[in-house]
Amino acid sequence: MAVKRVLLLVVIWIFVLSGLAYADILMTPDELEKVMGKPDWVILDCRVKKKYEEGHIPGAITLGDSCRVKLRDGTQRALPAAKLEKVLGEAGISNDKHVVVYSDADIVHATVGFWILEYLGHDKVHLLDGGIVEWKAQGKPLSKEETKLPPATFKARVNERVKATTEEVLKIAKGEIKDVQLIDARTEKEYSGYDVRALRGGHVPNTTINVSHELTFDKQTGKILPLKILRERFFGKLDPNKRTIAYCQTGSRSTLTYIILKMLGFKDVANYDDSWVVYGNSVYPPFPIEDEQWMNIEPLNKDLPKLEKEVKALQDEIKTLKEALQKAGIVKEEKKGEAAQ
């Protein structure tokens, strides 16, 4: 009996420990409501500004656009740390404040914000599970009044460990680095090379598993699936003690996978920020790819004659309109050499 009791306590303790990490990352609307208004808590609405203006969680701030846009460059890769410090500081976020990020059913806007804050070394970041969808479902109030916090100082303590590089992924692909688990968070069609979103389609060699991010959350509510289901369906055969890297097209969808792996107790998790937008567009030299497919430009070539005709027709219409305006005296006729001056 004593042995059984000890084993039972061990099992309970394991669940408690795994639950602590889970609870520390995700927050419920009730939990958020308890800390609203506290000076050391900031609620960050990661949606686009228009949605924020239509109604947001009271006291929430906006960066002026979605976190996916404001915290990343034109290729959707993380901005340099100095620029991120400026964006966050101007928004009133400092190192001593807890930050709760949320979005709507399009959860990736919030998970990008979560991952970038962790990349900057911020250890007080949380995700509102279900975002504003769950907030409204529980009858919580909304506000249309914009909250602006006084500027603060945010100092990055960059954690390079959570950001996998192309150099590291390339070594994994070539078999030069082993014992690293690689997860492709794109759709099965992208993984197999049927859906090509770069010059080349397919996946990184030595990828361990393909688990589309769409399968890991409820697309209607934005809520992450229960850990038990995530473990049993997708991630149960992986080793939580090994370094595990998630990637997708732009390193955005894979930030959700990054969070889930942390919730499951994985100890060394990273997001490949460059992802397929860099890896799949490699040509000189071409990076190794499995199930490789090149972008088919034949449909574009077929459309060229049609486009040429449309451009010619548009040019003729402009010429006819210009002549009519000149004849009516509305526009003066250009003399030779006048347009070049």
N, C-alpha and C positions, 0 to 999 in steps of 0.2 A: 504493500500500500504506500509506503514511504517513497519508494522508487517512482511509482506512478504519479504521486503528488509532485515530486521534483520535476518529472518530465512535463507535466501539465503546466507548471509554473514557467518552465523554460519556453514552452510554446507560446504562452501568453505574453511573456516578456519580448519575444521576437516580434509578435504582432504589434505590441505597444511601440517598440522602437521604429518599426516600419511606418506605423501610423503617425508618429511624431513628425517625420519628414514630410509626410503627406499633408498633415494639418498645417504645418508651417508654410507650405507653398500655397495651398488653396484656402480661400475664405468663402463663407456663405454670406448671403445678404444680412442675416441676423448678426453675424460676427462683425461685419463691416459697419453696421449701424451703431454698434457699441463704441467704435473708435472714431466715428465721424465727428469732426470739430476739434479733436485733440491736436494740440500744436505740433506734435511730433509725428503726425500721420498726414500723408498726401494721397488723394485719390486722383489717378490719372486716367482720363478718358482717351483711349487710344484710337477712337474712330475719327472719321473725317470731320472737319469743322461744321459742315452743314448739319450732320446728324447731332452733333453736340448742341447746336443752336435750337434744334427741334425739341430737345428735352434730354437732360442728363441727370445723373445722380447728384443731389444737392451737395455743393461744396467741391465738386470735381473740377479739375483744371483741364485745359486743352493746350497742346503744343502749337495749335494753329492748323494742324492737319493730322492725318493718322500717324501713329508711331512708326509705321512701316515706311512712311515717306520722310518724316522729319528727322529720323535717326539714321537714315541710310542715304547713300548717294544715288545717282541716276541709274546705276546698275543694280540697286537694291543690296549693296554691301555696306557694312557698318561704316559710318563716318569715322575719321581719325578721332582719337580720344580728346584732343584739344577742342575740336568742334562740338563734340558731344557734351563736354564740360560746359561750354558756353550755352548750348540749347537748354540743358537741364537747369543750370544756374539761373538763367533768365526766366525760367518757368517757376522758380522758387523752390527747387528741389536741392536739398543739401545732404551731405553724407550721414547726418544724424537722424534723418527722417525715414520712417517706414513709407514705402510706396506701394499702393495697391493699384494694379493696372486692370483695366477691363475694356471689353469691346462689346460686340453683339454676337449673333450666331456665327459671324465670320471671325472666329477666334484668333486667327493668325495675327491680326493687327495688335492684339494684346500680348501674344506670346513672343513676338519680335521685341516688344518693349521690355518684357521680362528678361529675355536672354541678354539683350544689350546692357541692361543695368547690372546683371550678374557678370558680364564680361568686363565691365568697368570696376568690378570689385565691390559692388553694393550688396551687402548681405542682409538687407531689410526689404526685400521685394516680395510681393504676394500677388496672386492672381484671383480675381473674383470669378468663381466657377459659375458658368452660365451668363456672366456679364449682365448687361442691362436687361436682357430677356428674362433671366431668372429674377432680377430685382423687381421688374414690373409684374411678373407672374405671382409674386408674393405680396402684391398690393403696396409696395413701397412708393413713396412720393418721388416726383420728378421736378426739376427746376429748369427754367430757361434763362436764369440770371447767370451771367458769366462770372466765374470766380478767378480773381487774379491775385497771386501771392507776391509779396515783396521779393525782389531779386535776392538770390542766395549764392553761396559758393559751393560748387560741387567739384571735388578733387578726385580724379580717376586713380584707382589702384588696379590697373589693368591685370586681369587674370588670363594670360595667354593660353592657359591649359584648357579653357572651355571653348576656344576658337581653333578648330583644326585648320591647317593650311593646305594649299594645293601640293606643296612639297611633301607633306606627310602622307596625304592621300595617294599621291603618285607612287610613293615607296611601298604603300600597302598594295596597290594595284600590281606592282612589279614583283611582289613577294619579298621585298627587301626588309619590310617590317611585318612581323607575324604577331599572333596573339592579340590582335586588335579586331574588334567587332565593328563592322560597317553596316549601317542600316539605310536603305534607300526608302525615303518617305514619299516618293512620287507614286503616281498611279501605276497599275500593272502594265498598261499600254506604253507609258513612258519608259518604264524599266525594260520592257521587251523590245523597244525600238520601233514600235508601231506609231507612237505619237512623238514626233520629232520636233523639239522646241529650240534647237540650236543647229549648228551646221551638221552635227553628227548626233545620232540617237543611240540608245542602248544604255548600258550601265557600267559602273566601275568594276573591273575584275576583282575578285575576292570579296565582293559584297556578300555579307553573311545572310541577310534576309531583306525582302522587300515587303514593307508594311506601309501602305498608303495612309497618310495622316487622316484622310477622310473616314477611315475605319475606326479611328480611336476616339471619336467624339460624336455627339448627337448634333447633326447639322441643322436641326430645327431649333434647338435650345442653346447650342454652344457649350453644353456641359460635357466634361471629360467622362468617359466610361468608367465604371467602378474598377478599382485596381485588380480585383479578383478576375474579372473578365479580360482585362488587358494582359494579365499574366498568363492565363490559361489559353487564350486565343493566339497571342502574338509573341510575347517576350519571355515566356517561361523557360525556354531551352537555352537562353543566353546566360552567360556567366557575369553576374553583377560585379565581380571583382576585376574583370578585364576592362581596359580602356574601350569605350564604345562611342562611335562617331555617327551622327545622323547627317544625311544630306538630302537635298531635293533639287529644284531648278535654280532657285535664287537664295537658298539658305533661309527661307521664310517658313514654309510648311514644316521644315525639320526642327524649328524651334519648339513646336508642340511636342514632337517626339523627344526632344531634349528634356522638356519639363516632365513628361511621363516617365522617362528613365530615372530621373532624380526621385520622383515619387515612389518608384519601385525599389529604391535603395541602391541603384548603381553608383559606384564610388568615383568613377573617372569618366565623366560624360562630356562630350564636346559637340558643337555644331560646326559643320563645314560651311563657312560663310560664303566662299566663292561658289561652291556647288556646281551644278551642271552648266550654268551660264558661262563659266570659265572653262571647266573641264571639257564640256561637249563642244566648245568652239575652238579647241586647240587644233592647229593645223601644222605649224612649224615650231617644234616637232609635234606630230600628232600623239596624244596620250593614248595608251592602250584602252580599248573599249570592247566589252562583250556584247553580242547581239547587235553589232554595229550596223547602223543605217545612216546614209547621208541624206541631207535635206533634198527633196525632189523639187527642182526649180522648173521642171517642164511645164506645169500649169501656169507659171508666171510668163514663160516664153510664149505660150499660146495666147495669153491675154495682151501681149504687146501690140499686135496689129490693131486690135480693138481700141486700145488706149491711144494709139497714134491717130486713129480716125477721130476719136472724141476730142483730142487736143486740136487737130486741124479744124474741126467744126467750130470749136470755141474761138479759135483765132479768127475765123471768118466772121463770126458773130460780132466780135469786138471791132473788127475792121468796118463792118457795115454800120454799127452803132456810132463809131467815131465819125464816119463820113456824114451820117445824118445830123449829128451835132454840129459839125462844121458848116453844113449847108444851112442850118437854122441860125447860124451865127452865135451859137452858145459856146462853141470852142473854136479858137482861132486855128487856122491851118498852119501846120509847122512848115517852116522854110527849110530847105536843104542845109544840113550842117547845124541847125538850131538845136536839135535834140542831143547832139553830141557835146554841146558846150556845157 
